[in-house]
Amino acid sequence: MSLPIYASTGQRVWYYGFRVLCGLIFFFLIAPIVTIIPLSFNAENFFTFTPGMLRLDPDAYGLEHYRDFFTNPSWQQALRNSVLIAPVATIIAVSLGTLAAIGLSQSHVPFRGVIMAILISPMIVPLIISAAGMYFFYSRIGLQGTYLGVVLSHAALGIPFVIITVTATLVGFDKSLTRAAANLGANPVTTFFRVQMPLILPGVISGGLFAFITSFDEVVIVLFVGSAGQKTLPWQMFIGLREQISPTILAVATILVVISIILLTTVELLRRRSERLRGMTPG
């Protein structure tokens, strides 16, 4: 909204000052990402801009770090582990989180607030505490250091995101549709898949994307629960900073940034579609 011509001096100061403040906050958030992306094309094994890069010399830029990522067995094994863990953890998180959100949306469920607080606690509790608790729990039942243990721990982190997004979608859901389906003879399963699911699907997919990003980018939990056989991409990046000082992590970070931007753009498009389906915005 543009500033009206009759605005007072105070309103003008607030109008432009607010935009400058938002610009500074945006720069503060985006500056590390903007710095990493050009550094990933550094032809040398440095974490800083070389004089040639500052002069925009084409010979100072290269794809050596990306080439190392796609040819190095350690990086490729970590990528395979992440690809094997994150989708399965996402499927579990979406299934359980969607069912929990639908159940908590029913008004007759007692202690809904308490149950909701418990279910989203992995999002609130410091991650190091959750990781330590999962380590001691999974070591007692024999899942520590196993593929299943890492998948279940990542699913536990993703469930709160699914519950929150699906619950937000259910706020505008017309429950008379499910009652009408029941009156026409549809059983609960048919009603869910034919009536309810198509309308809440954008929220389910959005929650699934957040759960996938959480699992794919997570490193603390896998350090506690996983073993060398479940070394994921973020774990390999952590090793690249702590032990090997490998500039390849700059290329990996850039790839992850691009993937995150694509997924978050998809989430925003799904959010707008969900609002149109619920009649909150014009088509």
C-alpha positions as MATLAB code, in Angstrom:
seq = 'MSLPIYASTGQRVWYYGFRVLCGLIFFFLIAPIVTIIPLSFNAENFFTFTPGMLRLDPDAYGLEHYRDFFTNPSWQQALRNSVLIAPVATIIAVSLGTLAAIGLSQSHVPFRGVIMAILISPMIVPLIISAAGMYFFYSRIGLQGTYLGVVLSHAALGIPFVIITVTATLVGFDKSLTRAAANLGANPVTTFFRVQMPLILPGVISGGLFAFITSFDEVVIVLFVGSAGQKTLPWQMFIGLREQISPTILAVATILVVISIILLTTVELLRRRSERLRGMTPG';
ca = [
       0.000    0.000    0.000;
       1.440    3.365   -1.043;
       1.707    6.322    1.299;
      -1.206    8.816    0.892;
      -0.314   12.366   -0.070;
      -1.973   13.747    3.057;
       0.167   11.636    5.436;
       1.727   13.461    8.364;
       5.457   13.739    9.018;
       5.306   11.042   11.688;
       3.490    8.693    9.334;
       6.098    9.287    6.634;
       8.951    8.638    9.066;
       7.307    5.379   10.196;
       6.527    4.363    6.603;
      10.107    4.682    5.357;
      11.760    3.730    8.648;
       9.794    0.502    8.805;
      10.911   -0.437    5.300;
      14.542    0.337    6.089;
      14.285   -1.814    9.226;
      12.758   -4.701    7.241;
      15.533   -4.352    4.663;
      18.224   -4.532    7.349;
      16.612   -7.617    8.908;
      16.343   -9.244    5.480;
      20.031   -8.489    4.794;
      20.997   -9.912    8.202;
      19.180  -13.166    7.406;
      20.212  -13.532    3.779;
      23.858  -12.343    3.934;
      25.377  -15.713    5.028;
      23.579  -17.507    2.195;
      24.601  -14.893   -0.376;
      28.211  -15.286    0.778;
      28.275  -19.079    0.590;
      26.919  -19.396   -2.950;
      29.723  -17.556   -4.815;
      32.357  -19.147   -2.549;
      31.201  -22.578   -3.693;
      32.522  -21.740   -7.172;
      36.004  -20.890   -5.896;
      38.644  -22.624   -8.027;
      40.987  -22.811   -5.035;
      40.642  -24.789   -1.814;
      39.924  -21.705    0.272;
      36.964  -20.562    2.369;
      37.567  -16.912    1.465;
      37.294  -14.787   -1.641;
      40.575  -14.865   -3.556;
      41.941  -11.743   -5.292;
      40.970  -13.304   -8.616;
      37.372  -13.748   -7.473;
      37.223  -10.143   -6.330;
      38.502   -9.083   -9.763;
      35.817  -11.328  -11.348;
      38.532  -13.278  -13.145;
      36.862  -16.271  -14.899;
      39.877  -18.467  -14.106;
      39.277  -17.907  -10.378;
      35.914  -19.650  -10.596;
      35.316  -23.329  -11.183;
      33.226  -26.393  -10.407;
      35.946  -28.330   -8.586;
      34.002  -28.508   -5.314;
      30.836  -29.719   -7.051;
      32.891  -32.277   -8.977;
      34.380  -33.533   -5.718;
      30.919  -33.875   -4.196;
      29.592  -35.998   -7.062;
      32.708  -38.180   -7.332;
      33.875  -38.553   -3.721;
      32.653  -41.905   -2.266;
      32.270  -40.458    1.238;
      29.993  -37.651    0.065;
      27.982  -39.965   -2.166;
      27.490  -42.487    0.637;
      26.279  -39.694    2.912;
      23.902  -38.507    0.191;
      22.522  -42.032   -0.260;
      21.951  -42.348    3.483;
      20.073  -39.040    3.582;
      17.958  -40.054    0.596;
      17.152  -43.397    2.236;
      16.339  -41.926    5.658;
      14.477  -38.670    4.959;
      11.630  -39.994    2.708;
      10.815  -42.905    5.031;
      10.859  -40.634    8.078;
       8.622  -38.195    6.193;
       6.072  -40.907    5.333;
       5.883  -41.989    8.973;
       5.620  -38.389   10.201;
       2.883  -37.529    7.680;
       0.846  -40.655    8.487;
       0.974  -40.277   12.259;
       0.827  -36.488   12.276;
      -2.220  -36.323   10.002;
      -4.125  -38.870   12.088;
      -3.199  -37.013   15.274;
      -4.306  -33.662   13.858;
      -7.654  -35.066   12.711;
      -8.210  -36.696   16.075;
      -7.363  -33.523   17.985;
      -9.725  -31.525   15.782;
     -12.678  -33.391   17.321;
     -14.323  -31.375   20.063;
     -15.144  -34.432   22.188;
     -11.493  -35.426   22.699;
     -10.548  -34.755   26.356;
      -7.358  -32.902   27.315;
      -6.739  -31.766   23.768;
      -4.434  -28.969   24.891;
      -2.258  -31.288   26.964;
      -2.054  -33.873   24.187;
      -1.171  -31.205   21.628;
       1.570  -29.838   23.883;
       3.072  -33.316   24.255;
       2.936  -34.052   20.532;
       4.662  -30.821   19.500;
       7.195  -30.950   22.353;
      10.019  -32.200   20.056;
       9.787  -28.806   18.345;
      10.037  -26.911   21.645;
      12.484  -28.963   23.709;
      16.166  -28.173   22.977;
      17.415  -30.582   20.358;
      20.388  -31.735   22.413;
      18.021  -32.873   25.176;
      15.852  -34.790   22.715;
      18.959  -36.364   21.186;
      20.299  -37.483   24.564;
      16.896  -38.893   25.551;
      16.575  -40.794   22.269;
      20.095  -42.168   22.682;
      19.380  -43.656   26.110;
      15.936  -44.918   25.064;
      17.010  -46.526   21.787;
      20.132  -48.045   23.372;
      17.880  -49.826   25.870;
      15.646  -51.348   23.182;
      18.439  -52.146   20.739;
      17.730  -49.461   18.107;
      20.715  -47.218   18.771;
      23.030  -47.195   15.775;
      20.463  -48.755   13.438;
      18.700  -47.471   10.340;
      15.287  -47.912   12.004;
      16.376  -45.918   15.032;
      17.499  -42.953   12.911;
      14.286  -43.066   10.857;
      12.052  -43.134   13.941;
      13.973  -40.308   15.609;
      13.698  -38.144   12.483;
       9.996  -38.999   12.210;
       9.517  -37.826   15.814;
      11.038  -34.474   14.849;
       8.805  -34.149   11.776;
       5.475  -35.061   13.386;
       4.993  -31.641   15.101;
       5.312  -29.829   11.752;
       2.684  -32.085   10.196;
       0.324  -31.656   13.141;
       0.597  -27.864   13.059;
       0.067  -27.504    9.303;
      -2.792  -30.014    9.123;
      -4.462  -28.495   12.187;
      -4.275  -25.067   10.547;
      -5.898  -26.526    7.422;
      -8.668  -28.147    9.461;
      -9.610  -24.794   11.004;
     -11.535  -23.825    7.877;
     -12.842  -27.325    7.141;
     -16.630  -27.619    6.886;
     -17.548  -30.609    9.059;
     -21.000  -30.757    7.531;
     -19.376  -32.338    4.476;
     -18.354  -35.410    6.467;
     -21.826  -35.639    8.021;
     -23.401  -35.415    4.574;
     -21.126  -38.207    3.326;
     -22.107  -40.362    6.303;
     -25.802  -39.713    5.641;
     -25.292  -40.886    2.055;
     -23.890  -44.201    3.297;
     -20.140  -43.631    3.130;
     -18.097  -45.355    5.811;
     -15.440  -43.378    7.763;
     -12.567  -44.594    5.579;
     -14.340  -43.632    2.360;
     -15.338  -40.294    3.835;
     -11.751  -39.565    4.798;
     -10.201  -40.373    1.418;
     -12.998  -39.045   -0.816;
     -14.170  -35.965    1.107;
     -11.764  -34.851    3.810;
      -8.388  -35.741    2.357;
      -8.704  -33.760   -0.916;
      -9.486  -30.594    1.036;
      -6.707  -30.938    3.620;
      -4.171  -32.334    1.146;
      -2.297  -29.005    0.730;
      -1.732  -28.886    4.498;
      -0.649  -32.526    4.559;
       1.854  -31.973    1.744;
       3.143  -28.782    3.382;
       3.704  -30.625    6.645;
       5.407  -33.431    4.751;
       7.769  -30.976    3.076;
       8.678  -29.403    6.416;
       9.232  -32.882    7.881;
      11.426  -33.799    4.915;
      13.525  -30.641    5.261;
      13.891  -31.253    9.002;
      15.052  -34.825    8.462;
      17.332  -34.028    5.527;
      19.081  -31.151    7.356;
      19.266  -32.721   10.828;
      22.673  -33.530   12.327;
      22.430  -33.533   16.143;
      20.027  -36.477   16.458;
      21.949  -38.652   14.012;
      25.204  -37.961   15.900;
      23.615  -39.497   19.011;
      21.373  -42.185   17.545;
      23.172  -43.147   14.333;
      26.433  -44.923   13.624;
      29.087  -44.643   10.934;
      26.840  -46.673    8.656;
      24.088  -44.028    8.876;
      26.348  -41.035    8.246;
      24.050  -38.477    6.580;
      24.889  -35.473    4.434;
      24.762  -32.921    7.315;
      26.952  -35.271    9.387;
      29.490  -35.399    6.558;
      29.379  -31.587    6.363;
      30.050  -31.419   10.092;
      33.070  -33.685    9.623;
      34.190  -31.519    6.700;
      34.337  -28.523    9.042;
      35.743  -30.223   12.125;
      38.273  -32.683   10.729;
      38.968  -32.404    7.009;
      38.343  -28.661    6.432;
      36.904  -29.518    3.037;
      35.609  -26.637    0.866;
      33.248  -29.160   -0.708;
      30.803  -28.303    2.058;
      30.296  -24.939    0.331;
      29.007  -26.726   -2.775;
      26.834  -29.022   -0.664;
      25.458  -26.056    1.271;
      24.568  -24.303   -1.988;
      22.761  -27.417   -3.253;
      20.814  -27.675    0.012;
      19.900  -23.985   -0.168;
      18.515  -24.458   -3.686;
      16.531  -27.529   -2.588;
      15.151  -25.648    0.432;
      14.087  -22.703   -1.738;
      12.272  -25.047   -4.130;
      10.502  -26.849   -1.288;
       9.521  -23.644    0.513;
       8.189  -22.193   -2.745;
       6.101  -25.339   -3.122;
       4.825  -24.904    0.431;
       3.758  -21.329   -0.308;
       1.944  -22.370   -3.489;
       0.162  -25.129   -1.584;
      -0.816  -22.677    1.151;
      -2.415  -20.368   -1.386;
      -4.198  -23.304   -3.017;
      -5.503  -24.404    0.366;
      -6.866  -20.922    1.043;
      -8.629  -20.891   -2.336;
     -10.165  -24.313   -1.681;
     -11.502  -23.118    1.675;
     -12.833  -19.894    0.173;
     -10.493  -17.660    2.171;
      -9.147  -15.935   -0.937;
     -10.682  -15.325   -4.351;
      -9.864  -17.908   -7.020;
];
